[in-house]
Amino acid sequence: MSSPANPTTRVACHTSAPRIGDLAGNCDRSVDAVRAAVAAGADLVVLPELVTSGYVFASVEEAAGVAIGPDHDVFTRWARAAGDAVVVGGFCERGCGGTLFNSAAVVDRTGVLAVYRKLHLWDEEKRFFAAGDELPPVLDVRFGRLAPLICYDLEFPELTRHLALAGAEVLAVPTNWPLGPRPDGERPPEVVIAMAAARVNRVVVVCCDRTGTERGQRWTAGTTVVGADGWPVAVQDEGLLVTDVDLAPTRDKRLTERAHLFEDRRTDLY
């Protein structure tokens, strides 16, 4: 697929607080978020990790009670609301034999384009989920080339570099970032990692975080869109963020006339 002539893409993220165990309500609110983003002209809509289920499960049984498959009605509803946009959002997936995965669906008006299962499980997630065993897909969509990641995945530079080498121009990252200590005035460390991934690969990184407190766990509410130069384009701590990003720089990996991010790799040594 050739790159679109107009490389400007409108990105929307909805920073929300899914309610643990409230599958029906979370699904309704996620559909409303997609509609609002599309009404604002979004080409890409990113929702938080596990947006349909909530995150801090008390047991495997509780997680299983809100697990759904890619054929669930919520994805049909996202597709109906999507218009010309692509939607990426997290859900608790029930796989074959009842195995649970922390997954992200990529949806457009035609339906589910792909389901990605989180490769790198964070901490307590290992109690509930199996890790995925397939790399994220790089998808040709209307505005360019898109790859989904989920939260902790972003902290593995081997993975983000692989996706960039595979042609990804935008990394869409549903997240649930636990709030942790940091020095006054500093960005959340996860945002710094997103900035680094964007900079060293010359890709756009779209991180949609959640907000609120769930069973005592406070969340960072650090939704951030990072341009291909590694600098944040927009941040939001609650509600709908809409911003335009330029994909043109993602299609040229030269930093200067003689410095090239990919060609300068020493693949003879590492």
C-alpha positions in Angstrom: 0.0 0.0 0.0 1.4 3.4 -0.9 1.6 6.1 1.6 -1.2 8.7 1.5 -0.3 12.0 -0.2 -1.5 13.9 2.8 0.5 12.7 5.8 -1.4 14.7 8.4 -3.5 12.3 10.6 -5.9 13.3 13.3 -5.5 11.2 16.5 -8.0 10.9 19.3 -7.5 9.2 22.7 -10.2 8.9 25.4 -8.7 8.8 28.9 -11.4 7.2 31.0 -12.0 5.1 34.1 -13.4 1.7 33.3 -15.4 0.1 36.1 -14.1 -3.3 37.3 -16.5 -6.0 36.3 -19.0 -3.7 34.5 -18.8 -5.2 31.1 -22.1 -3.7 29.7 -21.4 -0.3 31.1 -17.8 -0.2 30.0 -18.8 -1.3 26.5 -21.5 1.4 26.2 -19.0 4.1 27.4 -16.4 2.9 24.9 -18.8 3.2 22.1 -19.7 6.7 23.2 -16.0 7.6 23.2 -15.6 6.3 19.7 -18.5 8.3 18.5 -17.2 11.5 20.1 -13.8 11.0 18.6 -15.1 10.4 15.1 -17.4 13.5 15.5 -14.2 15.4 16.2 -12.7 14.2 12.9 -10.4 11.5 14.1 -8.6 9.2 11.7 -7.3 7.0 14.6 -9.1 6.4 17.9 -7.2 4.8 20.8 -8.9 3.6 24.0 -7.2 2.4 27.2 -6.0 -1.1 28.0 -8.8 -3.4 29.2 -11.3 -0.7 28.6 -14.2 -3.2 28.5 -13.4 -4.9 31.8 -11.3 -2.9 34.2 -7.9 -4.0 35.4 -7.5 -5.0 39.1 -9.2 -8.4 39.2 -9.6 -10.2 42.5 -9.6 -13.7 40.9 -9.3 -15.5 37.6 -13.0 -16.2 37.9 -13.8 -12.5 38.1 -11.6 -11.9 35.0 -13.3 -14.8 33.2 -16.7 -13.3 33.9 -15.9 -10.2 31.8 -13.8 -12.0 29.1 -15.1 -11.7 25.6 -14.1 -12.9 22.1 -13.5 -10.9 18.9 -17.1 -11.7 17.9 -18.6 -9.7 20.8 -21.1 -7.1 19.9 -19.0 -4.3 21.3 -16.6 -4.6 18.3 -19.6 -4.5 15.9 -20.7 -1.3 17.6 -17.2 0.2 17.4 -17.2 -0.6 13.7 -20.6 1.1 13.2 -19.4 4.2 15.1 -16.0 4.3 13.3 -16.9 6.0 10.1 -13.6 6.4 8.2 -11.5 6.0 11.4 -9.6 3.0 12.8 -10.2 2.1 16.5 -7.7 0.4 18.8 -8.8 -0.6 22.3 -8.0 -3.1 25.0 -10.2 -5.9 26.2 -10.0 -9.1 28.3 -10.1 -11.8 25.7 -11.4 -15.4 26.2 -9.3 -17.7 24.0 -9.6 -21.3 23.1 -10.2 -23.5 26.2 -11.1 -20.5 28.3 -7.5 -19.1 28.4 -7.5 -15.4 29.1 -5.4 -12.8 27.3 -4.8 -9.1 27.7 -5.6 -8.1 24.2 -6.2 -5.2 21.8 -8.7 -5.1 18.9 -8.1 -3.1 15.8 -11.4 -2.2 14.2 -12.6 -0.2 11.2 -16.0 0.1 9.5 -15.6 -3.4 8.1 -15.1 -5.0 11.5 -12.2 -6.5 13.4 -9.0 -6.1 11.4 -6.7 -7.8 13.9 -6.5 -8.9 17.5 -3.1 -8.5 19.3 -2.4 -10.4 22.6 0.0 -8.6 24.9 3.5 -10.2 24.8 4.9 -8.8 28.0 2.7 -9.2 31.1 3.2 -6.8 33.9 3.4 -8.0 37.5 0.0 -9.3 38.7 -1.3 -9.7 35.2 0.6 -13.0 35.2 -2.0 -14.4 37.7 -4.8 -13.9 35.2 -3.5 -13.9 31.6 -1.4 -16.0 29.3 1.2 -14.1 27.3 0.7 -13.8 23.6 2.9 -15.7 21.3 2.6 -13.7 18.0 4.3 -10.4 17.2 2.0 -7.3 16.7 0.7 -7.0 13.1 1.7 -4.1 11.0 -1.5 -3.1 9.2 -2.1 -1.0 6.1 -4.9 1.4 7.0 -6.3 4.4 5.3 -3.8 6.9 6.7 -0.6 4.8 6.8 0.9 1.8 8.5 -0.3 1.0 12.1 0.9 -1.5 14.7 -0.8 -2.1 18.1 1.1 -2.6 21.4 -0.2 -2.8 25.0 1.3 -0.8 27.9 4.4 -2.7 29.2 5.2 -3.9 25.6 6.5 -0.4 24.9 9.4 -0.8 27.4 11.1 -3.4 25.2 13.1 -1.6 22.5 13.6 -4.9 20.6 9.9 -4.9 19.9 9.5 -1.3 18.9 12.5 -1.5 16.7 11.2 -4.6 15.0 7.9 -2.9 14.2 9.7 0.2 12.8 11.8 -2.0 10.6 8.6 -3.8 9.5 7.3 -0.4 8.3 5.1 0.8 11.1 4.6 4.5 11.1 2.2 4.7 14.1 2.3 2.7 17.3 -1.1 2.6 19.0 -0.7 1.8 22.6 -3.7 1.2 25.0 -2.2 1.5 28.5 -3.0 1.3 32.2 0.0 3.0 33.8 0.1 2.6 37.6 1.0 5.8 39.3 4.5 5.7 40.7 6.8 8.2 42.4 8.8 10.6 40.3 10.8 13.8 40.9 8.8 17.1 40.9 8.4 18.4 37.4 9.4 15.2 35.6 7.2 13.3 33.1 6.0 9.8 33.9 8.8 7.4 33.1 6.5 5.6 30.7 6.1 8.8 28.7 9.9 9.2 28.6 10.1 5.6 27.2 7.5 6.4 24.5 9.5 9.6 23.6 12.6 7.5 23.2 10.9 4.9 21.1 9.5 7.5 18.8 12.9 9.3 18.6 15.1 6.3 17.9 12.7 4.8 15.4 11.2 7.9 13.9 7.6 6.8 14.5 4.5 8.3 16.0 3.6 6.8 19.4 0.0 7.2 20.7 -0.4 6.1 24.3 -4.0 6.2 25.7 -3.9 5.8 29.5 -6.7 5.4 32.0 -7.6 7.6 35.0 -9.1 7.2 38.4 -8.4 4.8 41.3 -9.4 1.1 41.1 -9.4 -1.0 44.3 -6.7 1.2 45.8 -4.6 1.4 42.6 -4.1 4.9 41.4 -3.4 5.5 37.7 -1.1 7.9 36.0 -3.7 9.4 33.6 -0.7 10.1 31.3 -2.3 9.9 27.9 0.4 11.3 25.5 0.8 11.5 21.7 4.5 11.7 20.7 5.6 12.9 17.3 8.2 11.2 15.2 10.9 13.6 16.5 10.4 12.3 20.0 8.6 15.3 21.5 5.0 15.2 22.9 2.5 16.7 20.6 -0.4 16.6 23.1 -1.1 15.3 26.6 -4.4 14.8 28.5 -5.3 13.6 32.0 -9.0 13.0 31.5 -11.6 12.9 28.7 -11.1 13.2 24.9 -7.8 14.4 23.5 -7.8 15.2 19.8 -4.6 16.3 17.9 -3.1 16.3 14.5 0.2 14.5 13.8 2.5 14.6 10.8 3.4 11.2 9.4 5.8 12.5 6.8 8.9 12.3 9.1 8.2 8.6 9.7 8.8 7.8 6.1 12.4 9.2 6.1 14.8 7.7 8.6 17.6 10.2 7.9 18.6 12.5 10.7 21.1 14.4 8.6 22.6 13.9 5.2 25.0 11.3 6.6 23.1 9.9 9.6 20.4 7.3 9.0 18.6 5.5 11.9 18.4 2.2 10.1 21.3 2.1 7.7 23.8 3.1 10.5 22.9 0.0 12.6 25.9 -2.4 13.0 24.2 -5.6 12.0 27.6 -7.1 11.5 28.1 -6.9 15.3 24.7 -7.0 16.9 
